[in-house]
Amino acid sequence: MKILNDVKLYRRRFIPNEKILLHDKIIRIDNEVIITKWKTFRPKTNFSSGHSCVYIDEGFKVSKLFDDNNNFVSFYCDIINVKINHNEYIVEDLLIDVTINKNNVRVLDLDELADALDKNLITTNMAKDALRKANRLLSIIYNGNFKKFINF
């Protein structure tokens, strides 16, 4: 396990094109997962904080979203890739998102994936990787196996 004070955790997005040093509280970080707690840095109407677990080998991040009273709101999943360089972790957002609440499962931002390809912000291989990871996550959800990814 890494010494948490020495770790730098970044979020890399392609739309908009940015790399941001995160100030999340890192709970655990190892070769399999990165678990954090955080507050939103831009105001949101339906949630204000969250707990996230990056499943490095699976290629997705699961976030539990909470409102101002710390009530659970929903799950938000990002399709990701993680690059590790010593104590620097870069979580690349591969644009496809999946939301899960008590009523439905929604896939979001497929248009952003297409836009990123059109603008050469990502490679064809990155897009294929994102689609395969999204398909795997959706299979996990639809087959009733998502519960094993929410106990963090």
N, C-alpha and C positions, 0 to 999 in steps of 0.2 A: 504494500500500500504506500502511496506517495505521501510526503509531508504536505498537508493541505495548504499551508501558508506559502509554499513555493510554487504552487500551481497557478497557471494563467489559463483561463477559459475564455475562448472567443466564439462568437457567432459570426459565421460568414454567410452573407446572403448575396444572391445574384441579381435580384430585383427587389429593392434598389441594390446597386452594387456597393456593398459595404462590409467591413470587418470591424466588429465592435467587441471591445474587452468587456466581459460581463462581470457584474459585481454580485452575482448570486452567492448565497451561502452554500459552499460545497460540503455535503454531508459525507459522501463516500466517492472515491475514485480509484479504479483499478483497471485491469485489462478487459473487463467485461462490461462495466457500467460506470456512469457518472450520475450521481444523485445530487440534486440541488433543491434549495428553497429560494423563492424570489418574490419580489413585489413588482408590479408593472411599473415601467418607467414612462409610459404614455397612458394617460387616463383611459379606462375602459368602462363601459356602462354596466356590464353584467359580471365582471370579475375584477379582483384587485390583487390577487396573489396566486401562487401556485407552487406545486412540488413537481419536479421533473426527474425522469430517469431516462438517460440515453443508453440504449442497448447497442453497444458498439458493433458487435458482430451481426446483429439483426438488421441494422441500418435504419432504425427508427427511434424517435424520442416520444415517450408518453408523458403528458403533463396532466395533472389533476388541477383544475381551476376552482378557485374559491372566491366567494363574495366578501364584502366588507365585514360580515359577521362570521367569517370563517366557515360558511356553509358550502358544501360541495356543489358545484354548478354543472360541470361536464368534464369530459376528457378531450384533449386536443393532441393529435399525433402529427409529428413532422417526419417526413422521409428525409433521412440525413446520411452524411458520410463523415467520418471522423478522421482527422489527420493529427498524428501525435509526433511531436518533436521534443524529446526530453520532458520537461515539465510544462510544455505548451500544448494545449488541446484546442483544436479548431473544429467546431461542429459546423459543417457545411449544410445549409438548408437546400435540399434538392427540389424545392418548390411545391411538391404535392403534399397536401395536408388532409387529414381525416379527423372529423369530429364525431364524438359518440356521446349521446345523452340518452335519457330513458325512453325517448320516443323514436330515435332514428340514428342512422349512420350516414354521414355525408362525406363525399370526396370533394375536395376543393382545389382550386388553382391549377387545374390541368391546362387552362389557357396560358398561365404564366410559364409553364414548362414549354409550351409551343413558342411563346414569345422569346424566351431565352434561347431556344434553338435558332429561331429566325435571326436573332441579333448576334449569334455566335458567342453568347455569354457562357454557354455550356457546350460540351461536346455531345455528339450522338451517343457515344458510350455512356456518358453520364446520364443522359435521358433514359436510355435503356435500363441502366442500373436503377434509376428512380422508379420506373414503371414496374420492374420486377419486385423491388422492395415493397412498393405499394400493394401489388397483387398479393404478396406473402402476408402483409399485415391484414388485408381484407379477408384472406382465407382464414387467418387465425381468429379474427372477429366472428365471421360467419359460422365457423366450426365450433364456436363456444369455448375457445381456448384463450381468450383475451385476459381472463381473470388472473392467470399466472404472471401477467405483465403489469399488474396494478398494485401489487403488495410491496411498496417501497416506502 
